[in-house]
Each structure stands twice: as structure tokens, then as C-alpha cells.
């Protein structure tokens, strides 16, 4: 399924038919092994486990998503899922995902605030004034 058909809060069945995870999601049932090399650069497979969500923790999905052992990230390769049904809750889609933030930072980098050239010219000017006075 394309990520354009998903919205946060949807229930997603994770199986080996999908090669890549289409959105950021939280595993609530089953286990998965993913390759997060697209995000982190490491090609080491990562084991993701499920978490239990009851009515008391529905409001704390943001806290659960920050714990990376329960989170599936968009664009990561799915290597293996558990034989039991693996279910996840869609948390973020589109440019709000970790992959989206990575692409935005590449396309629209923050302006550099590094003023080395300006500061070095100021330093050389001050040294020139001190050298002239000392001469």
C-alpha cells in the first residue's frame, strides 16, 4: 500500500509482501527484523519488538515512538517478520517521517552561520594595527 493512502492512527498489517515500510509505525503485535541502513548508514539488522497498548497508553504514543525498539521507520527494508500476524499503528506519514526529515534536510539545508572568513579578517586587521603601533 502506498503511504498516500495511510493516515496516522490506521492499523497496518506488516508482512513480507512489502519490501519497505511505507510510513513510521509502532509495532503492537509480533516482531520484525529491519535494515535501517537508509537512515543510519549501518547495515546491521535491527530487531524490533512489539509493545502492549491499552486505553491508558493511547495518549502516550509519542513517548512510545521515541523508543526505537518498538518503532518501524519509513523507507527501511523489511528483512523478516514473525510467523504470527504482525500489526502496527501508523504514527507519521509523508514528510513528517524520519525519512521525510532526512530528505528535507538534503533539499533545503539550513544556512551556514559559520563566520570564519569575517572573523579571520578582523583578527588580521587587529594584528596589523598592533604591529604598526609596535613598529
BELRACOR-V449228 format. One record per backbone hydrogen bond with DSSP energy under -0.5 kcal/mol. NH is the residue of the N-H (numbers start at 1). CO is the residue of the C=O. If there is no record, write none. Layout:
{{NH	CO} {NH	CO}}
This chain:
{{5	2} {6	3} {9	90} {10	7} {12	88} {14	12} {14	86} {15	13} {18	15} {21	76} {24	92} {25	72} {26	89} {27	70} {28	87} {29	87} {32	48} {33	80} {34	46} {35	77} {36	34} {36	44} {39	36} {40	36} {41	37} {46	34} {48	32} {49	69} {51	27} {53	51} {54	52} {57	54} {58	54} {60	57} {61	58} {64	60} {65	61} {66	62} {67	63} {67	64} {68	66} {70	67} {72	25} {75	21} {76	73} {77	35} {78	19} {79	33} {79	77} {80	33} {82	31} {86	14} {87	29} {87	85} {88	12} {89	26} {90	10} {91	24} {92	24} {96	93} {97	94} {101	97} {102	98} {103	99} {104	100} {105	101} {106	102} {107	103} {108	104} {115	113} {119	115} {120	116} {121	117} {122	118} {123	119} {124	120} {125	121} {126	122} {127	123} {128	124} {129	125} {130	126} {131	127} {132	128} {133	129} {134	130} {135	131}}
